[in-house]
Amino acid sequence: MTHPPPQQSRLLVSVRSADEAAAALAGGADLIDVKEPARGALGAADLGVIRDVVQRVAGRAPVSAALGEWGESGAPDWRAAAELGMDYLKWGLAGFDLRRSDELLERRARLPSPTKMVLVAYGDWPRAHSPAPQALADLAAREGFAALLLDTWGKDGSTLLDWVPRSDIAALTRFLQNKGVAVALAGSLGLNEIEALLPTRPDWFAVRGAACSRGRRDGAIDPERVRLIVRRLRVGLSADLLPATRED
């Protein structure tokens, strides 16, 4: 089964509170992702925050949540998170040995419907000591995962394009979509990076910093910045209307 590339990529916005979720929706975000950026690339928000976001979104958009790195202590119980009615859950795989992939498959099998597991690949995988993106793409295709997120582990001002050539991102996206796996691209993407990656036609562009005040991932979600990105995805707005950001 193939998953044809979308006519227009959608926008995922990562939020850290119910108020931010409302701001992202007001700007036109297509998918709301809950995470705590102060805790890392896939930093987990507290379970109460996740619950508040789900209640505020109230079915107006799909909701996903990051639950930290695989095996990381202090993250919310994934069963409790799934029971909130999440559409997607995801874990970073820093330090993960792919020979333990049965652990991923076992947890995926235990997720209640409609929650799906997203595999996360890091473009800067050598410094994250995580599996290479192509190895995770092969696993996603072979085992029928719903989606794969290509992100960056280190939030140091570099972007996904500093670590992975655009041609490789395009090839990985085509490979996964041809195997029926949806693709989300993240990794400190500002509007200039999104502009460069638009021809790859991922299912989602995933942002945090680009949607925040001052373009910083520790700022608050700004509905106008979300709106500008959405307009660029949908009607070809010029890239110079939103300053580039190098934080996500």
C-alpha positions in Angstrom: 0.0 0.0 0.0 1.3 3.4 -0.9 0.7 6.7 0.8 0.8 9.3 -2.0 2.3 12.7 -1.1 -0.2 15.3 -0.1 -1.2 18.1 -2.4 -0.3 20.5 0.5 1.7 19.6 3.5 0.0 20.3 6.8 1.3 22.1 9.9 2.0 20.5 13.2 2.7 22.9 16.1 4.2 21.8 19.4 2.7 23.4 22.4 3.4 23.4 26.1 0.0 24.4 27.5 -3.7 24.4 26.7 -3.5 28.2 26.1 -0.8 27.6 23.5 -2.9 24.9 21.9 -5.8 27.4 21.6 -3.4 29.9 20.0 -2.1 27.3 17.5 -5.6 26.4 16.5 -6.5 30.0 16.1 -3.6 30.3 13.7 -4.8 27.3 11.7 -2.5 24.5 12.9 -3.6 21.1 11.6 -2.1 18.9 14.4 -1.4 19.9 18.0 1.6 18.3 19.6 2.2 18.4 23.3 5.8 18.6 24.6 7.9 20.5 27.1 10.8 22.1 25.1 12.8 22.8 28.3 13.2 19.0 28.6 14.8 18.3 25.3 13.9 17.6 21.7 11.1 15.2 22.7 10.7 16.5 26.2 7.6 15.2 27.9 5.0 17.5 29.4 3.3 16.5 32.6 0.3 14.3 32.3 -2.0 17.0 33.6 -0.8 19.3 30.8 -1.5 16.7 28.2 -5.0 16.2 29.6 -5.6 19.9 29.6 -4.5 20.2 25.9 -6.7 17.3 24.8 -9.7 18.9 26.6 -9.1 22.3 25.1 -8.6 21.0 21.6 -11.9 19.0 22.0 -11.6 17.1 18.8 -10.9 20.1 16.5 -7.6 18.6 15.4 -5.6 15.5 16.0 -3.4 15.6 19.1 0.1 14.0 19.6 2.4 13.9 22.6 6.2 13.5 23.0 7.1 11.3 25.9 10.8 11.9 26.2 13.6 9.5 25.1 13.0 5.8 25.2 13.4 4.4 28.7 13.9 7.9 30.2 12.9 8.2 33.8 10.3 10.8 34.9 8.2 10.7 31.8 4.4 10.3 32.2 3.1 6.8 32.1 2.4 6.1 28.4 -0.7 4.0 29.2 -2.2 6.9 31.0 -1.3 9.3 28.2 -2.8 6.9 25.6 -6.0 6.6 27.6 -6.6 10.3 27.2 -7.5 9.6 23.5 -4.3 10.6 21.9 -4.0 10.2 18.1 -0.2 9.8 18.2 2.5 9.1 20.8 6.3 9.3 20.2 9.6 8.7 21.9 13.0 9.8 21.0 15.5 7.0 20.4 18.8 8.6 21.7 21.0 5.9 22.9 18.7 3.2 21.5 20.1 0.0 20.0 17.9 -1.1 17.1 18.5 -4.7 18.0 16.0 -4.0 20.7 13.3 -3.1 18.1 11.0 -5.8 19.6 10.5 -3.4 22.5 9.0 -0.8 20.1 6.8 -3.3 18.4 5.5 -4.7 21.7 4.6 -1.2 23.0 2.9 -0.3 19.7 0.8 -3.5 20.0 -0.3 -2.5 23.5 -1.5 1.0 22.5 -5.3 1.3 22.7 -7.1 2.4 19.5 -7.0 5.1 18.0 -3.5 5.9 19.4 -0.6 5.2 17.0 3.1 5.2 17.6 5.3 7.5 15.6 8.9 6.4 15.0 11.4 9.3 15.5 14.6 9.5 13.6 17.3 12.1 14.4 19.1 13.8 11.5 22.0 14.4 13.9 21.9 10.7 14.9 25.7 10.2 15.5 25.7 12.7 18.4 22.4 11.3 19.7 23.8 7.8 19.5 20.5 6.8 17.9 19.7 4.6 14.9 20.4 6.1 11.5 17.3 7.6 9.8 17.4 5.0 6.9 17.5 2.1 9.4 14.4 3.5 11.1 12.7 4.2 7.8 13.3 0.5 6.8 11.8 -0.6 10.1 8.8 1.7 9.7 8.2 0.4 6.2 8.7 -3.2 7.1 6.5 -3.2 10.2 3.8 -0.8 8.9 4.2 2.1 11.3 1.7 4.9 10.7 4.3 7.7 10.6 7.9 8.7 11.0 9.2 12.0 12.3 12.6 13.3 11.1 13.9 15.7 13.7 17.1 16.9 15.3 18.3 15.9 18.8 20.5 18.8 19.6 18.7 22.2 19.9 21.8 24.4 19.3 20.8 26.6 16.4 21.5 24.1 13.7 18.6 22.8 11.5 17.7 19.6 9.9 19.3 20.8 6.7 22.6 21.3 8.4 22.7 17.6 9.1 20.9 16.0 6.2 21.0 17.0 2.5 17.7 18.1 1.0 18.1 15.3 -1.6 18.4 12.7 1.1 15.4 14.1 2.9 13.4 13.9 -0.3 14.5 10.4 -1.0 13.6 9.2 2.5 10.2 10.9 2.3 9.4 9.3 -1.1 10.6 5.9 0.2 8.3 6.0 3.2 5.2 7.4 1.5 5.6 4.7 -1.2 5.5 2.2 1.7 2.4 3.7 3.2 4.1 5.6 6.0 3.3 9.3 6.6 6.3 11.7 7.1 6.7 14.7 9.4 9.8 16.9 9.0 11.1 18.9 12.0 14.5 20.0 13.3 14.5 23.7 14.0 12.8 24.6 10.8 12.1 28.2 10.1 10.2 29.5 7.1 13.3 29.5 4.9 13.9 25.9 5.7 10.3 25.0 5.1 10.5 26.9 1.7 13.5 24.8 0.7 11.8 21.6 1.8 8.4 22.2 0.3 9.1 20.2 -2.9 9.7 17.1 -0.7 5.9 17.2 0.1 6.0 15.7 3.6 2.6 15.1 5.2 3.5 17.6 8.0 6.0 20.2 8.8 6.5 20.2 12.5 7.5 23.5 14.3 7.9 25.0 17.7 10.3 28.0 17.5 9.0 29.3 14.2 5.5 29.5 15.7 6.6 31.3 18.9 7.1 35.0 19.7 10.6 36.2 18.8 11.1 32.9 16.9 12.4 31.2 20.0 11.2 27.7 21.2 11.0 29.0 24.8 8.6 31.8 23.8 4.8 31.6 23.6 2.9 30.4 20.6 1.9 33.4 18.4 -1.2 32.8 16.3 0.0 35.3 13.7 3.2 33.4 13.2 1.3 30.2 12.9 -1.1 31.9 10.4 1.8 33.0 8.2 3.3 29.5 8.0 -0.1 28.0 7.2 -0.6 30.6 4.4 2.8 29.7 3.0 1.9 26.1 2.9 -1.5 26.7 1.4 -1.2 29.7 -0.9 2.4 30.3 -1.6 3.1 33.3 0.6 6.6 34.8 0.1 9.2 33.6 2.6 10.3 37.1 3.5 7.1 37.8 5.5 8.4 35.7 8.4 11.9 36.0 9.7 13.9 32.8 9.7 14.4 31.1 13.0 17.0 28.5 13.9 15.3 27.2 17.0 12.6 24.5 17.3 
